[in-house]
């Protein structure tokens, strides 16, 4: 799914609109979320 988004017309419209506002070219990056169950999360992660 993330690889298909940059090929869509709405991504091209986004790039055309925001590029003049940015210092560098925007990019798309896929990430994998990491879930933590239970009370093992550091207290700094809890808001």
Buried (B, 14 or more C-beta within 10 A) or exposed (E): EEEEEEEEEEBEEBEEEEEEEEEEEEEEEEEEEEEEEEEEEEEEEEE
